[in-house]
């Protein structure tokens, strides 16, 4: 499974690793993905989501019910 946040859609970025002599090689900036388990009152069950740190803040700001409703509209299985 790719390192993608289910709420924000954040994906790994790409760039260069630069050595002391300024040689450049490709590198990947991974997203800080966490597995988080929430109780969803409207579904009366727990839901486990793969979220970035920013995605966790979105859930705290909007509420888990609103986020789950948005995910279900997009067709994400929970």
Buried (B, 14 or more C-beta within 10 A) or exposed (E): EEBBBBBBEBBEEEEEEEEEEEEEEEEEEEBEBEEBEBEBEEEEEEBEBBBBEEBBEBBEEEEBEEBBEEBEEEEEEE
